[in-house]
């Protein structure tokens, strides 16, 4: 009988929906526990196209979302899940029918989707425990770029001292729906923290920065993304059409459409903070959700 403990999370973003399942692995040498990813499903639903242009999720995407949740419901029955959470972020927040759709999903599948605010979304980021993963004592600014928003969290002495969600995301940029004042405030905040913490390290996450890293670097680089190389890639891919990007870089259409916007935003951030490198530890909001559930479980069973 499988005695593993499993935790699952759904991250319903503006560009894609991610379903993650992790299990608890025990090291027999010292009985220490760690989480291992067992399943990752990413579906490019792109709710943000509806949310940011029409302020409402269309019937077509609503149907796709419901069918997707039904498939996740069946997967949840396969694993002995200890705890599970489903969070929706920027696109569902901005949609007039977002709440109604979550109620329909709950009725049809039993999956309770929580539409969380930008501040809570940013706060979840800290639950990835960046400083523990990297094994360093420096100050960190975590920057997660999604389709609808960009979250930044500053971690000082192992504690989050600032978390905020800006309405700047790849789908918003693609649809020209980013307020210039929002972008200006974002860069101003980065410069402010760079002055306050000279040793600040920029940590990037999201599907686009992970893909950029994989295109430019190998495991030998220890997750350090060279900004100079990213600028060269950005200059190379920017003039290319989507089809050419797909073929040249072997990426899917939804990624090819937005990867340039993400690269440009990370470059702007790195320049504002005078950074030559970005740490890319391949972590996500879904990781933060699961880490938080696991920590609560571990605390209860000590």
HELIX and SHEET records of a PDB file:
HELIX    1   1 UNK A   48  UNK A   54  1                                   7    
HELIX    2   2 UNK A   59  UNK A   78  1                                  20    
HELIX    3   3 UNK A   90  UNK A   94  1                                   5    
HELIX    4   4 UNK A   98  UNK A  109  1                                  12    
HELIX    5   5 UNK A  118  UNK A  126  1                                   9    
HELIX    6   6 UNK A  130  UNK A  134  1                                   5    
HELIX    7   7 UNK A  170  UNK A  174  1                                   5    
HELIX    8   8 UNK A  180  UNK A  196  1                                  17    
HELIX    9   9 UNK A  207  UNK A  216  1                                  10    
HELIX   10  10 UNK A  219  UNK A  221  5                                   3    
HELIX   11  11 UNK A  227  UNK A  238  1                                  12    
HELIX   12  12 UNK A  242  UNK A  249  1                                   8    
HELIX   13  13 UNK A  253  UNK A  272  1                                  20    
HELIX   14  14 UNK A  285  UNK A  300  1                                  16    
SHEET    1   A 5 UNK A  33  UNK A  43  0                                        
SHEET    2   A 5 UNK A  17  UNK A  26 -1                                        
SHEET    3   A 5 UNK A   6  UNK A  12 -1                                        
SHEET    4   A 5 UNK A  81  UNK A  88  1                                        
SHEET    5   A 5 UNK A 113  UNK A 115  1                                        
SHEET    1   B 4 UNK A 159  UNK A 166  0                                        
SHEET    2   B 4 UNK A 150  UNK A 156 -1                                        
SHEET    3   B 4 UNK A 140  UNK A 145 -1                                        
SHEET    4   B 4 UNK A 201  UNK A 205  1                                        
SHEET    1   C 2 UNK A 224  UNK A 226  0                                        
SHEET    2   C 2 UNK A 277  UNK A 279 -1                                        
END                                                                             
